[in-house]
Amino acid sequence: MTAANGHPNGSSPDVSKVDVLIIGAGPAGVMAADMLARFTARGLTVRIVDKRSGNLDNGASARQADGLNSRSLEMFEALGFSEVIEKEGSRMSEINFWNPDPKTGRLIRSGKIPDTIPGLSRFQQTILHQGRIEAHIMEDAAKHSKGTVKVERGVVPETLIVDESLVDNPDAYPITVTLRHLSEEEANPDGLTSVAGVKSGLFRSSLVSTAEEEALYKKSAEAQRIETVSAKYVIGCDGAHSWTRRTLGIKMIGEQTNYVWGVLDAIPLTNFPDIRSRCAIHSANSGSIMIIPQERDLVRLYIQLPVQVKPGEYLDRSKVTPDAILDTARAIIAPYTMDTAHIDWFTGYHIGQRLTESFHHSNRVFLAGDACHTHSPKAGQGMNTSMQDTFNLAWKLGYVLLGLAKPDLLLTYSAERQVVAKTLIDFDTKFSKLFSGKPASPEDEEDGVSLSEFKDVFAVGNRFAAGMSIDYADSILVGRTGAVKSKQELATLLPVGQRFFAAQVVNVASATADFLTTRMPMTGAFRILIFPGNIAEPKLMDRLKVLAKYLDSPEGVISKYTPADQLRDSVIDVLTIHSAERTKLELYDFPQPSIFPPHNYKKIYVDGPSYHRGDGKAYETYGISKEVGAIVVVRPDHYTSLVVGLEDTDRLNQYFAQFLLPAKVGFPASNVTLVSPPDWSKVADQVVSHTKAIA
């Protein structure tokens, strides 16, 4: 029986509180969950809900996106699971361009370029389907939260109310969300999950309207369970048809083209020579294909279909079938042949580019991923940009919720990511038009696509597609030329506002070579990277000791902003990379505890030769003088945020004071028990025995 209030048997709804409620368990949602899981040990609470059954994410919808760019893999390295992704996925090495011969119209290979610009990152673009990526991320979230953060399936939000009178109260729970728990049957969409026995992603594609997508999930008259959740913050990661966005009344602005593409994952049987390389193929008259080699011998085909849709209308989806997509592919690559040993999955989409007018509501409800920007999948940016959205947002939420930072910190999310989304939309608009257009011929040079221009756009856009062109503007987090000005000349190759990249260094304690970013895992801490130069020279060592004295002092940023009940490196972590000869110095030559925390051998490195990996030349790589040195501040999400000199402690104070809150009880260095080296003056000389026996 369901009472008038909608609750079974007239009972009161379940009521609970949570710091962050994440709606949607796609790439943006699971990344938010994993990042926030790192703060749960300090008391932060997180829930992530998704309306879809777990069966769907192991089947029909699991494939969806599949391309991981270099920046996403760098993020996974920081999170600690890049190796398993690389092992399971398929690396991309080369892009081949196939175009019609200008004289004969026959398909010919017209060029090759590297898929990832050599030297841009340690990681190449890698292909692994979305379901496996999300599974790895949630496994990591479970590990860091001791099993408390996991996706709650078959849960759909029904109401969301923000009490505007409470949004400025940091202790309040101003958001009320009603959640409806679905049965397993209700959480499985009616139709569109398979066609002729082939798994389909049509049920969550742009070929389905919002109303159709909602109708796929049945709701019985009597709910399994209704609960009311009071939340401090909500992140809407619920896709292009975002319920969160629509409930808040935030508009999506943009246009759709009339181009329709199909997607097919299959094991091909073909005589096309480049089937295991990424290919961009333009035929003379039959359309275009992008080929993406995948794991398990599968290949993904993005295929321009011979149908068009007027803006605002929806395609008759009966025209999008595995056979129709495959037949079109055959026509495009003819006279090469194409059959399949197995078709694993298919979908279709209507090309369009849209962007929300805002990424947040009252600095309490945030939108991320497809909920705030949609575009075609051919540039390989949907999943990557979505994960990078919440990689940017989640640590900021953690800082604010734990009382470490001012709420204004959260305003930088929209300021930074909306610009990135707009750049993506502009790139995709141009890229999709060039890919979908018909090649230019002598008769229609003005209206046709210049294939040389397409290749140039592809090549120039390679850095953007790899996720490496993000350049955050001046803000309280990015100190360029604003209130706190960087000395960019001290690290000329580490532009403030751009991602901090890897250079090889050698650990002083173990003599082991490693990349510096590998030694900067995602713990939620800012990094102060000290490059003091050749500290075998007394004046440079003296300068380092002066800096250490500041960092150890009660007024220093570490002591001031670190709560006494946390690890001293939990908010601001200090790493030192010197350039002296490694064997000229001992660990106990370094000042304790800020430079050399007692018994912690992972804080001091040298830029010099290693036994097995050569010389990383980190100072040269970063554009830092060994005579002058530098301090580089890196945000928790691995973006360079400030460059100053070793004497510029006033700028460190000014920078962190913009957004951090002093701890109620700080963590001065005087609270740390130091370790002293042995005092050999108190040890009597000993005569070396000439016998093999031990006394």
PAVEXLUM-127170 format. One record per residue (C-alpha): residue in three letters; x, y, z. Coordinates in pm, whole numbers, plus 50000, padded with zeros to 5 digits. Each point is the difference from the previous one (the first is absolute). Layout:
   residuo    east   north      up
       ala       X       Y       Z
...
END
This chain:
   residuo    east   north      up
       met   50000   50000   50000
       thr   50125   50349   49914
       ala   49876   50292   50202
       ala   49926   50347   49866
       asn   50351   50109   50083
       gly   50137   49740   49761
       his   50162   49783   50266
       pro   49913   49633   50044
       asn   49743   49931   50271
       gly   49992   50368   50091
       ser   50338   49979   50175
       ser   50232   50296   50025
       pro   50280   50011   49746
       asp   50353   49908   50098
       val   50196   50313   50086
       ser   50378   50030   49989
       lys   50277   50255   49970
       val   50307   49996   49777
       asp   50275   50246   49918
       val   49998   49932   49625
       leu   49734   49825   49794
       ile   50113   49903   49650
       ile   49718   49939   49750
       gly   50118   49781   49714
       ala   50273   49735   49988
       gly   50149   50072   49659
       pro   50361   50115   49956
       ala   49950   50335   50176
       gly   49809   49843   50288
       val   50240   49716   50075
       met   50301   50234   49980
       ala   49832   50232   50252
       ala   49934   49701   50225
       asp   50360   49878   49981
       met   50146   50342   50071
       leu   49766   50064   50293
       ala   50066   49649   50136
       arg   50347   50124   50090
       phe   49845   50240   50251
       thr   49769   49748   50172
       ala   50267   49899   50251
       arg   49979   50358   50127
       gly   49624   49979   50049
       leu   49855   50106   49664
       thr   49690   49804   49886
       val   49916   49922   49637
       arg   49724   49821   49813
       ile   49976   49927   49628
       val   49670   49887   49846
       asp   49903   49894   49649
       lys   49663   49898   49856
       arg   50142   49725   49780
       ser   50025   49641   50107
       gly   50347   49860   50052
       asn   49920   49749   49727
       leu   50003   50280   49743
       asp   50348   50115   50092
       asn   50122   49647   49956
       gly   49832   49973   49663
       ala   49805   50228   49770
       ser   50131   50334   50118
       ala   50342   49889   50113
       arg   50184   50079   49678
       gln   49889   50359   49922
       ala   50322   50210   50000
       asp   50335   49828   49967
       gly   50285   50247   49944
       leu   50227   50109   50285
       asn   50221   50294   49915
       ser   50344   50060   50148
       arg   49875   50243   50263
       ser   49744   49750   50133
       leu   50274   49739   50031
       glu   50212   50250   50191
       met   49704   50046   50234
       phe   49974   49623   50041
       glu   50371   49992   50087
       ala   49935   50253   50275
       leu   49710   49786   50120
       gly   50219   49690   49995
       phe   49854   49769   49734
       ser   50139   50110   49662
       glu   50199   49677   49962
       val   49696   49773   50011
       ile   49821   50220   49745
       glu   50297   49992   49763
       lys   50035   49624   50037
       glu   49635   49936   49926
       gly   49954   50260   49727
       ser   50125   50042   49644
       arg   50258   50272   49934
       met   49962   50230   49702
       ser   50318   50078   49805
       glu   49912   50132   49656
       ile   49724   50171   49804
       asn   49961   49917   49630
       phe   49814   50227   49761
       trp   49815   49847   49707
       asn   49850   50221   49732
       pro   49876   49974   49642
       asp   50267   50036   49733
       pro   49940   50342   49836
       lys   50025   49843   49654
       thr   49823   49665   50039
       gly   49791   50035   50315
       arg   50144   49675   50128
       leu   50076   49970   50368
       ile   50372   50050   50075
       arg   50207   50048   50314
       ser   50099   50365   49992
       gly   50196   50042   50320
       lys   50105   49883   50347
       ile   50061   50187   50323
       pro   50067   49885   50359
       asp   49682   49953   50199
       thr   50161   50175   50299
       ile   50270   50262   49946
       pro   50331   49838   50101
       gly   50139   50152   50318
       leu   49670   50160   50099
       ser   49937   49752   50282
       arg   50129   49671   50132
       phe   49660   49856   49907
       gln   49855   49925   49658
       gln   49630   50013   49928
       thr   49855   49665   50108
       ile   49674   49828   49911
       leu   49794   49823   50263
       his   49623   50000   50015
       gln   49816   50219   50246
       gly   49858   49721   50214
       arg   50345   49866   50089
       ile   50136   50350   50069
       glu   49710   50081   50233
       ala   50047   49666   50176
       his   50369   50071   50066
       ile   49920   50348   50132
       met   49733   49870   50238
       glu   50231   49722   50122
       asp   50244   50275   50091
       ala   49725   50198   50173
       ala   49905   49695   50205
       lys   50363   49947   50099
       his   50048   50358   50121
       ser   49664   50016   50179
       lys   50029   49652   50157
       gly   49697   49890   49800
       thr   49765   50284   50097
       val   49994   50173   49659
       lys   49827   49781   49743
       val   49740   50058   49730
       glu   49642   49960   50119
       arg   49819   49862   49695
       gly   49635   50035   49909
       val   49962   50331   50184
       val   49834   50294   49823
       pro   49962   50355   50135
       glu   49648   50140   49999
       thr   50028   50342   50165
       leu   50283   50242   50073
       ile   49950   50314   50208
       val   50266   50253   50096
       asp   49929   50214   50308
       glu   50162   50325   49888
       ser   49992   50136   50355
       leu   50251   49735   50106
       val   50249   49996   49712
       asp   50245   50234   50176
       asn   50002   49795   50321
       pro   50293   49755   49978
       asp   49844   49771   50262
       ala   49657   49981   49835
       tyr   49852   49734   49773
       pro   49812   50233   49764
       ile   49914   49741   49734
       thr   49715   49753   50036
       val   49977   49716   49750
       thr   49731   49734   49986
       leu   50128   49667   49871
       arg   49787   49716   49867
       his   50142   49649   50013
       leu   49905   49791   49697
       ser   49959   49628   49975
       glu   50244   49811   49778
       glu   49732   49980   49732
       glu   49932   50374   50018
       ala   50371   50084   49976
       asn   50033   49813   49668
       pro   49878   50210   49705
       asp   49718   49875   49781
       gly   50156   49942   49660
       leu   50295   50158   49815
       thr   50255   49796   50194
       ser   50033   49741   49723
       val   49900   49957   49637
       ala   50005   49661   49827
       gly   50201   49859   50289
       val   50268   50272   49988
       lys   50050   50218   50306
       ser   49899   50360   49938
       gly   50075   50337   50155
       leu   49710   50172   49826
       phe   49805   50032   50326
       arg   50248   50263   50123
       ser   50090   50164   49669
       ser   49913   50339   49853
       leu   49755   49823   49767
       val   49766   49965   50300
       ser   49811   50299   50135
       thr   49997   50088   50368
       ala   49639   49888   50034
       glu   50073   49669   49826
       glu   50305   49939   50216
       glu   49805   50058   50322
       ala   49716   49775   49882
       leu   50243   49711   49955
       tyr   50023   49968   50379
       lys   49672   49871   50136
       lys   49857   50123   50327
       ser   49743   49784   50169
       ala   49719   50152   50204
       glu   50162   49878   50320
       ala   50363   50102   50044
       gln   50250   49752   50135
       arg   50123   50273   50230
       ile   49991   50379   50020
       glu   50263   50191   50194
       thr   50078   50363   50064
       val   50363   50107   49997
       ser   50127   50327   50144
       ala   50326   50091   49832
       lys   50256   50274   50033
       tyr   50095   49965   49633
       val   49866   49819   49694
       ile   50189   49917   49681
       gly   49781   49933   49697
       cys   50187   49753   49779
       asp   49685   49859   49841
       gly   50081   50039   49633
       ala   49872   50194   49702
       his   49636   49960   50111
       ser   50099   50119   50349
       trp   49709   49998   50243
       thr   50206   50217   50236
       arg   50055   50268   49737
       arg   49636   50006   49894
       thr   49875   50009   50360
       leu   50218   50304   50069
       gly   49877   50171   49683
       ile   50351   50034   49854
       lys   49984   50025   49622
       met   50209   49816   49744
       ile   50101   50233   49719
       gly   50117   49882   49659
       glu   49901   49836   49674
       gln   49970   49662   49838
       thr   50117   49926   49647
       asn   49810   49777   49761
       tyr   50274   49734   50002
       val   49934   49654   50148
       trp   50273   49750   50078
       gly   49993   49636   50101
       val   50248   49819   50225
       leu   50087   49633   49976
       asp   50234   49791   50219
       ala   50089   49680   49818
       ile   50271   49749   49922
       pro   50056   50078   49631
       leu   50083   49765   49717
       thr   50147   50232   49739
       asn   50279   50055   49750
       phe   50028   50366   50096
       pro   50372   50033   50093
       asp   49973   50252   50287
       ile   49722   49836   50201
       arg   50218   49989   50316
       ser   50094   50368   49978
       arg   49793   50306   50062
       cys   49873   50124   49664
       ala   49810   50299   49869
       ile   49840   49902   49670
       his   49819   50228   49755
       ser   49844   49828   49699
       ala   49915   50179   49678
       asn   49622   49968   50030
       ser   49903   49755   50276
       gly   50096   50186   50318
       ser   50271   49967   50262
       ile   50128   49752   50260
       met   50225   50020   50301
       ile   50162   49672   50101
       ile   50108   49946   50362
       pro   50175   49670   50090
       gln   49884   49868   50336
       glu   50085   49729   50249
       arg   49917   49630   49942
       asp   50048   50034   49620
       leu   49697   50227   49977
       val   49992   50306   49776
       arg   49770   50299   50041
       leu   49860   50155   49682
       tyr   49852   50349   50006
       ile   49801   50010   49678
       gln   49824   50290   49834
       leu   49651   49873   49910
       pro   49825   50093   49675
       val   49715   50171   50186
       gln   49948   50354   50121
       val   49774   50152   50262
       lys   49865   50351   50018
       pro   50103   50197   50309
       gly   49756   49943   50285
       glu   49871   49672   49857
       tyr   50088   49641   50090
       leu   50101   49723   49763
       asp   49793   49690   49939
       arg   50222   49768   50204
       ser   49898   49697   49797
       lys   50251   50127   49744
       val   50284   49956   50249
       thr   50071   49627   50016
       pro   50324   49797   50002
       asp   49934   49885   49643
       ala   49928   50352   49875
       ile   50316   50134   50162
       leu   50211   49716   49862
       asp   49859   50038   49649
       thr   50092   50369   50006
       ala   50352   49916   50114
       arg   50039   49759   49709
       ala   49897   50270   49753
       ile   50246   50251   50148
       ile   50310   49775   49990
       ala   49922   49825   49669
       pro   50164   49828   49819
       tyr   50141   49873   50331
       thr   49766   49749   50157
       met   49854   49992   50350
       asp   49831   49716   50184
       thr   49993   49916   50371
       ala   50068   49699   50216
       his   49801   50158   50282
       ile   49811   50326   50065
       asp   50031   50097   50366
       trp   49806   50327   50024
       phe   49857   50286   49797
       thr   49837   50339   50037
       gly   49930   50317   49807
       tyr   50012   50372   50067
       his   49891   50331   49856
       ile   50292   50244   49985
       gly   49948   50315   50203
       gln   50188   50232   50231
       arg   49836   50149   50309
       leu   50122   50174   50313
       thr   49817   50098   50318
       glu   49968   50364   50094
       ser   50132   49917   50350
       phe   50190   49717   50165
       his   49853   50054   50347
       his   49704   50123   50203
       ser   50071   50212   50309
       asn   50345   49842   50028
       arg   49826   49695   50150
       val   49880   49792   49705
       phe   50253   49936   49725
       leu   49969   49852   49652
       ala   50275   49794   49841
       gly   50063   49798   49686
       asp   49726   49959   49739
       ala   49758   50173   50237
       cys   50164   50329   49904
       his   50170   49942   49663
       thr   49917   49766   49711
       his   50174   49946   49668
       ser   50087   49726   49755
       pro   50211   49705   50121
       lys   50248   50003   49712
       ala   50242   50240   50167
       gly   50018   49751   50288
       gln   49935   50265   50264
       gly   49667   49914   50164
       met   50114   49754   50264
       asn   50335   50173   50045
       thr   49860   50349   50049
       ser   49728   49865   50230
       met   50253   49831   50230
       gln   50223   50307   49990
       asp   49702   50215   50107
       thr   49959   49818   50329
       phe   50376   49948   50044
       asn   49999   50380   50017
       leu   49691   50034   50220
       ala   50015   49720   50256
       trp   50318   50093   50187
       lys   49867   50355   50035
       leu   49682   49863   50157
       gly   50212   49789   50234
       tyr   50196   50305   50116
       val   49688   50209   50060
       leu   49810   49724   50179
       leu   50290   49923   50233
       gly   50032   50367   50089
       leu   50339   50031   49831
       ala   49893   50257   49740
       lys   49758   50284   49946
       pro   49681   49927   49798
       asp   50119   50247   49735
       leu   50244   49731   49892
       leu   49706   49821   49836
       leu   49937   50293   49766
       thr   50321   49910   49818
       tyr   49839   49677   49873
       ser   49759   50176   49767
       ala   50252   50270   49911
       glu   50257   49740   49893
       arg   49793   49721   49851
       gln   49745   50207   49808
       val   50283   50149   49794
       val   50133   49649   49930
       ala   49653   49884   49892
       lys   49957   50299   49767
       thr   50337   49927   49838
       leu   49894   49637   49956
       ile   49670   50100   49841
       asp   50175   50233   49755
       phe   50255   49732   49907
       asp   49737   49731   49957
       thr   49780   50224   49787
       lys   50281   50054   49752
       phe   50129   49643   50019
       ser   49658   49839   49952
       lys   49919   50222   49703
       leu   50325   49906   49830
       phe   49951   49630   50075
       ser   49637   49986   49890
       gly   50031   50213   49688
       lys   50054   49869   49651
       pro   50354   50034   49861
       ala   50048   50301   49776
       ser   50014   49943   49625
       pro   50083   50236   49714
       glu   49625   50061   49963
       asp   49928   50090   50364
       glu   50324   50124   50155
       glu   49816   50265   50202
       asp   49743   49766   50158
       gly   50211   49685   50027
       val   50239   49905   50277
       ser   50368   50068   49948
       leu   50166   49673   50096
       ser   50334   50172   50058
       glu   49823   50240   50240
       phe   49841   49702   50177
       lys   50341   49841   50053
       asp   50143   50331   50124
       val   49714   50046   50247
       phe   50051   49644   50118
       ala   50373   50053   50049
       val   49971   50343   50164
       gly   49718   49872   50221
       asn   50212   49708   50116
       arg   50129   50191   50303
       phe   49646   50106   50089
       ala   49866   49647   49949
       ala   50272   49866   50230
       gly   49869   50229   50276
       met   50322   50200   50011
       ser   49889   50344   49883
       ile   49803   50099   50311
       asp   50123   50334   50128
       tyr   49815   50127   50307
       ala   49975   50377   50037
       asp   50100   50221   50292
       ser   49797   49932   50313
       ile   50043   49943   50371
       leu   50142   49659   49902
       val   50213   50108   49704
       gly   50257   50268   50078
       arg   50119   50147   49674
       thr   49989   50378   49990
       gly   49713   50061   50240
       ala   49991   50063   50374
       val   50286   49755   50052
       lys   50239   50015   49709
       ser   50222   49712   49894
       lys   50360   50034   49892
       gln   49951   49798   49684
       glu   50359   50065   49895
       leu   50117   49766   50278
       ala   49832   49697   49835
       thr   49958   50097   49639
       leu   49870   49662   49881
       leu   49740   49960   50276
       pro   49730   50250   49897
       val   49783   50100   50293
       gly   49643   49878   49940
       gln   50105   49698   49796
       arg   50041   49640   50106
       phe   50315   49905   50188
       phe   50177   49738   49792
       ala   50243   49721   50077
       ala   50379   50017   50013
       gln   50231   49729   50129
       val   50169   50046   50337
       val   50197   49770   50231
       asn   49896   49925   50357
       val   50284   50098   50233
       ala   49937   49722   50251
       ser   49970   49707   49758
       ala   50180   50122   49685
       thr   49691   49893   49807
       ala   49902   50198   49691
       asp   49635   50089   49958
       phe   49778   50266   49849
       leu   49921   50283   50235
       thr   49625   49978   49931
       thr   50008   49634   50107
       arg   50116   50126   50339
       met   49705   50242   50016
       pro   49698   49772   50052
       met   49652   50146   50041
       thr   49978   50047   50376
       gly   49815   50330   49984
       ala   50314   50197   50094
       phe   50155   50300   49830
       arg   50366   49948   49918
       ile   50275   50250   50066
       leu   50281   49883   49775
       ile   50330   50152   50104
       phe   50276   50015   49738
       pro   50292   50141   50207
       gly   50274   49934   49743
       asn   50345   49868   50085
       ile   49977   49997   50378
       ala   50349   49856   50030
       glu   50086   50368   49978
       pro   49970   50143   50354
       lys   49815   50317   49898
       leu   49728   49799   49826
       met   49968   49759   50292
       asp   49976   50300   50233
       arg   49717   50138   49785
       leu   49815   49667   50023
       lys   50041   50002   50378
       val   49849   50349   50020
       leu   49699   49879   49800
       ala   49973   49692   50225
       lys   50000   50221   50308
       tyr   49700   50187   49857
       leu   49817   49676   49913
       asp   50068   49866   50350
       ser   49880   50316   50173
       pro   49648   50040   50144
       glu   49940   50274   49740
       gly   50103   49779   49707
       val   49729   49874   49765
       ile   50040   49636   50105
       ser   49969   50068   50372
       lys   49723   50255   49950
       tyr   49764   49805   49773
       thr   50052   49638   50113
       pro   49764   49882   50277
       ala   50186   49854   50295
       asp   49807   49672   49975
       gln   50107   49935   49638
       leu   50329   49897   49841
       arg   50226   50301   49963
       asp   50018   49953   49620
       ser   49625   49950   49952
       val   49928   50358   49888
       ile   50337   50124   49872
       asp   50264   49744   49909
       val   50363   50106   49943
       leu   50230   49823   49753
       thr   50359   50111   49942
       ile   50188   49941   49674
       his   50361   50118   50018
       ser   50271   49988   49734
       ala   50313   49924   50203
       glu   50188   49675   49952
       arg   49792   49744   50188
       thr   50289   49839   50186
       lys   50132   50334   50130
       leu   49712   50033   50247
       glu   49840   49785   50268
       leu   49629   50005   50085
       tyr   50077   50145   50341
       asp   50162   50301   49834
       phe   49645   50111   49917
       pro   49802   50199   50258
       gln   49720   49825   50188
       pro   49704   49969   50001
       ser   49855   50198   49706
       ile   50274   49908   49751
       phe   50088   49660   50146
       pro   49714   49864   50214
       pro   50145   49744   50241
       his   49994   49645   49859
       asn   49836   50116   49675
       tyr   50230   49923   49710
       lys   49770   50111   49717
       lys   50044   50375   50031
       ile   50350   50073   49863
       tyr   50118   49943   49642
       val   50294   50094   49784
       asp   50014   50103   49637
       gly   50287   49787   49883
       pro   50107   49675   49836
       ser   49850   49668   50103
       tyr   50144   49653   49973
       his   49747   49862   49754
       arg   49798   50285   49844
       gly   50253   50265   49912
       asp   49975   50365   50103
       gly   49651   50152   50009
       lys   50127   50361   49987
       ala   49696   50123   50195
       tyr   50129   50354   50048
       glu   50055   50031   49625
       thr   49662   49840   49928
       tyr   49823   50252   50221
       gly   50209   50300   49895
       ile   50146   50054   50348
       ser   50348   50137   50062
       lys   50222   49790   50228
       glu   50157   50320   50128
       val   49675   50188   50072
       gly   49749   49724   50076
       ala   49625   50038   50050
       ile   49696   49903   50204
       val   49716   49850   49797
       val   49656   49960   50159
       val   49788   49724   49848
       arg   49628   49960   50068
       pro   49851   49666   50110
       asp   49879   49947   49642
       his   50357   50042   49871
       tyr   49982   50348   49846
       thr   50284   50245   50055
       ser   49857   50283   50206
       leu   50293   50217   50111
       val   50371   50044   49924
       val   50211   50208   50239
       gly   50353   50020   50138
       leu   50125   49826   50312
       glu   49998   50331   50182
       asp   49639   50084   49905
       thr   49830   49866   50312
       asp   49778   50309   50007
       arg   49851   49893   49667
       leu   49937   49650   50133
       asn   49814   50157   50292
       gln   49796   50224   49770
       tyr   49918   49720   49757
       phe   49864   49749   50251
       ala   49824   50270   50206
       gln   49773   50069   49702
       phe   49811   49673   50038
       leu   50120   49791   50296
       leu   49867   50038   50354
       pro   50245   49985   50292
       ala   49957   49685   50207
       lys   49831   50050   50337
       val   50299   49822   50148
       gly   50297   49998   49766
       phe   50289   49756   49965
       pro   50330   50178   50076
       ala   50329   49826   49942
       ser   50063   50004   50373
       asn   49743   49720   50028
       val   50221   49770   49793
       thr   50259   49782   50169
       leu   50324   50043   49809
       val   50256   49729   49933
       ser   50364   50074   50067
       pro   50289   49832   49822
       pro   50242   49811   50224
       asp   50253   50209   50193
       trp   50327   49835   49906
       ser   50191   50222   50244
       lys   49857   49788   50281
       val   50108   49672   49843
       ala   50341   49870   50093
       asp   50237   49891   49728
       gln   50000   49627   49941
       val   50275   49775   49875
       val   49896   49801   49695
       ser   50035   49633   50077
       his   50202   49777   49771
       thr   49802   49689   50084
       lys   49683   49888   49822
       ala   49836   49922   50331
       ile   49751   50246   50147
       ala   50058   50084   50361
END
